[in-house]
Amino acid sequence: MSVLRNDWKTNEIESLFNLPFNDLIFKSHTIHRANFNPNEVQISTLLSIKTGACPEDCSYCSQSSKNDTGLERERLLELQEVISAASEAKENGATRFCMGAAWRNPTDKSLDKVIDMIKAVKEMGMETCVTLGMLEESQAKKLKEVGLDYYNHNLDTSPEFYGTVISTRTYQDRLDTLSNVRDAGINVCSGGILGMGETRRDRARLLQELANLPQAPESVPINDLVQVKGTPLDGIDKLDPFEFIRTIAVARILMPTSYVRLSAGRTEMNDEMQALCFFAGANSMFYGDRLLTTDNPEESDDQKLFSRLDIQAEKGGKLDVDTLKEKQIA
């Protein structure tokens, strides 16, 4: 028997990755079933509220001002535009509405406008999540005061591989933002991107960093790189689908009470691959035909897949982490 841990060693995690595929998936599904309804998936919708002209140089990103992707810079959306999008998302079954802005970090003036959006979405009865870049301690506290449910800030990859992907902010900058969010009492949403040329050890180290935080993120988005023309990572060899599924499984084992989310890259996943991801422990997904600036499957396609798999959309409500912490996991 084992309990929730934040002392995972790299060699332990690599040993999980190296298990025969069936053994790994059986182990992760057993843990998943002990903590969640295996036939429910939490649905989130993501809206870009401010697109383009980001000063960061992330090698994967279409919104970086350093990458010539042809993406037009757009203003911050008006409040009513956000309300309309959130209303449509709720009608389509989303229980959480996520808003992303292409900033290095928000100014206090910009943050006030986002706060109005958070208030409006919460009044509609939806959970709220924002991703706005780096966040200061005082800003995190302001977001908590208005009831923000989740803050997303991905670690992206391992500390060792990080510098080959991004140079304009450090790994510690990202960890500091996560610390500010956690200290403010906001749920943490943090994951990474696979298929950027990293090794299996890098994938193990990414999951190690997440699982070994003082408290694991409540939500862990796992992205499969969407290659965008004009970015340095366009044309890189694609990750083997089974390696992606293995990463989902290991994330479930390391973070048994977290929601593990299928995020970017689902347009290139067939139904069979997504079904295996759900069996391996993924139980959250982005819903809607756009993820910030990249394509996502149509809602109707997801509805058909759910029907074929007899999967239901989770009705909403936060994970009772305190209760699950006391639960022994085989």
HELIX and SHEET records of a PDB file:
HELIX    1   1 THR A   10  PHE A   17  1                                   8    
HELIX    2   2 PHE A   21  ASN A   35  1                                  15    
HELIX    3   3 LEU A   79  GLU A   91  1                                  13    
HELIX    4   4 ASP A  108  GLU A  123  1                                  16    
HELIX    5   5 GLU A  137  GLU A  145  1                                   9    
HELIX    6   6 PRO A  159  TYR A  162  1                                   4    
HELIX    7   7 TYR A  171  ALA A  184  1                                  14    
HELIX    8   8 ARG A  200  ALA A  211  1                                  12    
HELIX    9   9 PRO A  241  LEU A  254  1                                  14    
HELIX   10  10 ARG A  266  GLU A  268  5                                   3    
HELIX   11  11 ASP A  271  ALA A  280  1                                  10    
HELIX   12  12 GLU A  299  LEU A  309  1                                  11    
HELIX   13  13 VAL A  321  LYS A  325  1                                   5    
SHEET    1   A 9 ASN A 187  CYS A 189  0                                        
SHEET    2   A 9 TYR A 150  ASN A 152  1                                        
SHEET    3   A 9 GLU A 127  THR A 131  1                                        
SHEET    4   A 9 ARG A  96  ALA A 101  1                                        
SHEET    5   A 9 GLU A  40  LYS A  50  1                                        
SHEET    6   A 9 SER A 284  PHE A 286  1                                        
SHEET    7   A 9 TYR A 259  LEU A 262  1                                        
SHEET    8   A 9 SER A 219  ASP A 224  1                                        
SHEET    9   A 9 GLY A 192  LEU A 194  1                                        
SHEET    1   B 6 ASN A 187  CYS A 189  0                                        
SHEET    2   B 6 TYR A 150  ASN A 152  1                                        
SHEET    3   B 6 GLU A 127  THR A 131  1                                        
SHEET    4   B 6 ARG A  96  ALA A 101  1                                        
SHEET    5   B 6 GLU A  40  LYS A  50  1                                        
SHEET    6   B 6 GLN A 312  ALA A 313  1                                        
SHEET    1   C 2 ARG A 290  LEU A 291  0                                        
SHEET    2   C 2 THR A 294  ASP A 295 -1                                        
END                                                                             
